[in-house]
């Protein structure tokens, strides 16, 4: 996301750091590049001018000399960018009972976001319930039901009832058993009086602990008007921005929300269930500048792996007993994270490593893992736990392939993946706490040694 802006900012800081003399021409050139990139990212022109003026002023400040001046300008640039992204405010949840009302206009991605948010917190130990109160859009209830069932989330939907208050009252007793209730509400083309009235009625009945507006990133600076209108009308407590991965206007949406003092709690970064992350301006800027974001990566690892699976994998790693089931679990997790290409930006220094995964390879990932699962089911317990015995056993490989209904090349591909992970463990990269993820040193070691070997 915002890759072009990130590249321009990185080049600007490099120019400043490497310059022998910081003269007016160099500063003007750097500022022009920054202005162009920020405006292309749909950042408000007034904000861009303010940032530009501060950089120019600090560059021309005669009181600051030499290396100190360079550091001062880079710090000004960093601080000002951080300032226009807004403050970091986490969504605080109580341990007993939380009710979150999600609002938004048509096409904002509320229903998909509710399932992502439900999955995010379910993986962190919350007992989650999804409630469908969008009674106006015919497909809304069915969409929420399908998403909930697919990702094993509890849901409360009445397909026949057209009064959202009656639906809430119908399930009120059951919902008290959940410590996180996520409510999907109806949208409109605009925030009209009818929608405001409905939201206020639902708010009175549901008594939400948080009321969150869902905004698509592709509306850019228009996010400011929407956020302001919803804040004035129904007092939203925060924002979730969706579709961050598919637009060049994301900078406009982020900075617009910061201007309205509506904190951005989460951003949606793709279509998959795990493509949601807590928005931390400092971490976001760090990733934008190619400095990595290990904190978000660790949170993503928690989102794609069940706690029990993490503990079991850790135990196997500590005992040096990697099984083929472990291999499949790890490859599934990598796929859900978005593959090696998607996690590169989160690891310090890794974005410059040339370990490009061929386009289209990740799309075939799920089908390949499904075949691998069939292969493992066709093995004996001994073969699962000690795959090394299969390396030179052509007859065994042929028997397994036949039982799974796949070519022998698929069996060998799985064995190759197993060998690579085993090599990682022996090299010390695998010796880590799975609940916390790799350390920076381990991640760098992993990238340098195995980045180009990653095949899914």
Secondary structure, DSSP 8 states (H G I E B T S, - for coil): --HHHHHHHHHHHHHHHH-SS--HHHHHHHHHHHHHHHHHTT--HHHHHHHHHHHHHHHT-TTS-HHHHHHHHHHHHHHHHHHHH---------SS--EEEEE--TTS-HHHHHHHHHHHHHTTT--EEEEE---SSTTHHHHHHHHHHHTT-EEE--SS---HHHHHHHHHHHHTT-SEEEEE----SS--HHHHHHHHHHHHHH--SEEEEEEEGGGTTHHHHHHHHHHHHH---EEEEE-GGG-S-HHHHHHHHHHTT--EEEEE-SSSTT-EEE--HHHHHHHHTTS--HHHHHHHHHHHS-HHHHHHHHHHHHHT---HHHHHHHHHHHHHHTHHHHHGGGSTTGGGS-----TTTGGGHHHHHHHHHHHHHTS-HHHHH-GGGGTT-HHHHHHHHHHHTS-HHHHHHHHHHHHHHHHHHHTTTT-S-TTT---HHHHHHHHHHHGGG---
